[in-house]
Amino acid sequence: MHPYLFELASLMAIFVFAIVSPGADLAMVIRQSLLHGRRAAIITSFGIGTSLMFHVTYTILGLGLIISQSIYLFNIVKWCGVAYLIYIGIKSLRAGRQDLNAVAKDSDGEARRQSAAKSFGLGFAANALNPKPVFFFLSIFSTVVSLHTPIAVKFSYGLVMATCLILWFVGVSVFMTTPKIREGFSRASQWIDRVSGAVFIVLGLKLATEKAG
């Protein structure tokens, strides 16, 4: 096997577990699916995937090492992430009961969509403001990828990982917006907001306890 293919296979063997593990990204995609529909959730998925490339890029360029070694920079990223997650959580908890089948319509019955920019931004921010990927990518790239691997090849690894992440969340978006699933969740929309709000707050508090290095 070509050494680059072996490196990629090794990276993906580790990354696949990170993709499916519950976290802020998954909670965001599920909430977007149920409250704003398939289109918004898919765009949010692309925001998450783009943010992953953001993490991969600064890791390859060496900035990840700087952040991981700087308590000051780490804490800036961490507390921005904590504030964002708790803000989303409180906003969810304060939301009233909603009919998921009607939430995307205005008073005239016309479809009202969440803007693409907002959907994308929610996904990008949820991932970008989480400092844990700093250590994740720094550790797996330094462990699995050779120092002699060209930067272009390392970026291609990142593109493959980002593509797989997007495909996973697109699959979640499609599943969560199928009529039967959506209908079932529609009957408990207020509880969905409460549970998702609690999840975001817990994730924010958990992030607040993270320490550099």
Backbone hydrogen bonds, N-H to C=O, Kabsch-Sander energy under -0.5 kcal/mol:
donor,donor_aa,acceptor,acceptor_aa,energy
6,F,2,H,-2.2
7,E,3,P,-2.2
8,L,4,Y,-2.4
9,A,5,L,-2.6
10,S,6,F,-2.2
11,L,7,E,-2.6
12,M,8,L,-2.7
13,A,9,A,-1.9
14,I,10,S,-1.2
15,F,11,L,-2.9
16,V,12,M,-2.4
17,F,14,I,-0.9
18,A,14,I,-0.9
19,I,15,F,-2.2
20,V,16,V,-1.5
21,S,17,F,-1.0
27,A,23,G,-2.3
28,M,24,A,-2.3
29,V,25,D,-2.3
30,I,26,L,-2.5
31,R,27,A,-2.2
32,Q,28,M,-2.6
33,S,29,V,-2.5
34,L,30,I,-2.2
35,L,31,R,-2.5
36,H,32,Q,-2.3
37,G,32,Q,-0.7
37,G,33,S,-0.8
40,A,36,H,-0.5
41,A,37,G,-2.0
42,I,38,R,-2.6
43,I,39,R,-2.3
44,T,40,A,-2.4
45,S,41,A,-2.0
46,F,42,I,-1.7
47,G,43,I,-1.7
48,I,44,T,-2.1
49,G,45,S,-2.3
50,T,46,F,-2.4
51,S,47,G,-2.0
52,L,48,I,-1.8
53,M,49,G,-1.5
54,F,50,T,-1.4
55,H,51,S,-2.0
56,V,52,L,-2.7
57,T,53,M,-2.7
58,Y,54,F,-1.9
59,T,55,H,-1.7
60,I,56,V,-2.5
61,L,57,T,-2.1
62,G,59,T,-0.9
63,L,58,Y,-1.6
64,G,58,Y,-1.7
66,I,62,G,-1.2
67,I,63,L,-2.6
68,S,64,G,-2.5
69,Q,65,L,-1.4
70,S,66,I,-0.8
70,S,67,I,-0.8
71,I,69,Q,-0.7
74,F,70,S,-2.5
75,N,71,I,-2.5
76,I,72,Y,-1.7
77,V,73,L,-2.1
78,K,74,F,-2.8
79,W,75,N,-2.7
80,C,76,I,-1.6
81,G,77,V,-2.1
82,V,78,K,-2.5
83,A,79,W,-2.3
84,Y,80,C,-2.2
85,L,81,G,-2.5
86,I,82,V,-2.4
87,Y,83,A,-2.2
88,I,84,Y,-2.4
89,G,85,L,-2.3
90,I,86,I,-2.8
91,K,87,Y,-2.3
92,S,88,I,-2.0
93,L,89,G,-2.4
94,R,90,I,-1.8
95,A,91,K,-0.5
95,A,92,S,-1.0
100,L,98,Q,-0.9
102,A,99,D,-1.6
103,V,99,D,-1.7
105,K,102,A,-2.0
106,D,110,E,-2.4
109,G,106,D,-1.9
112,R,104,A,-5.5
113,R,111,A,-0.5
119,S,115,S,-2.5
120,F,116,A,-2.8
121,G,117,A,-2.6
122,L,118,K,-2.4
123,G,119,S,-1.6
124,F,120,F,-2.6
125,A,121,G,-2.8
126,A,122,L,-2.0
127,N,123,G,-1.4
128,A,124,F,-3.2
129,L,125,A,-2.3
130,N,127,N,-1.3
134,V,131,P,-1.3
135,F,131,P,-0.8
135,F,132,K,-0.5
136,F,132,K,-2.2
137,F,133,P,-2.8
138,L,134,V,-1.7
139,S,135,F,-2.3
140,I,136,F,-2.5
141,F,137,F,-2.3
142,S,138,L,-1.7
143,T,139,S,-1.6
144,V,140,I,-2.7
145,V,140,I,-0.6
145,V,141,F,-1.2
149,T,146,S,-1.4
154,K,150,P,-2.0
155,F,151,I,-2.5
156,S,152,A,-1.7
157,Y,153,V,-1.9
158,G,154,K,-1.9
159,L,155,F,-2.3
160,V,156,S,-2.1
161,M,157,Y,-2.3
162,A,158,G,-2.8
163,T,159,L,-2.4
164,C,160,V,-2.2
165,L,161,M,-2.2
166,I,162,A,-2.5
167,L,163,T,-2.5
168,W,164,C,-2.2
169,F,165,L,-2.2
170,V,166,I,-2.6
171,G,167,L,-2.2
172,V,168,W,-2.0
173,S,169,F,-2.5
174,V,170,V,-2.5
175,F,171,G,-2.4
176,M,172,V,-2.7
177,T,173,S,-1.0
178,T,175,F,-1.3
182,R,178,T,-2.9
183,E,179,P,-2.6
184,G,180,K,-2.1
185,F,181,I,-2.1
186,S,182,R,-1.9
187,R,183,E,-0.9
187,R,184,G,-0.5
188,A,185,F,-1.6
189,S,186,S,-1.2
192,I,188,A,-2.0
193,D,189,S,-2.0
194,R,190,Q,-2.1
195,V,191,W,-3.1
196,S,192,I,-3.0
197,G,193,D,-2.5
198,A,194,R,-2.4
199,V,195,V,-2.5
200,F,196,S,-2.5
201,I,197,G,-2.2
202,V,198,A,-2.7
203,L,199,V,-2.6
204,G,200,F,-2.3
205,L,201,I,-2.7
206,K,202,V,-2.6
207,L,203,L,-2.4
208,A,204,G,-1.7
209,T,205,L,-0.8
209,T,206,K,-0.9
210,E,207,L,-1.4
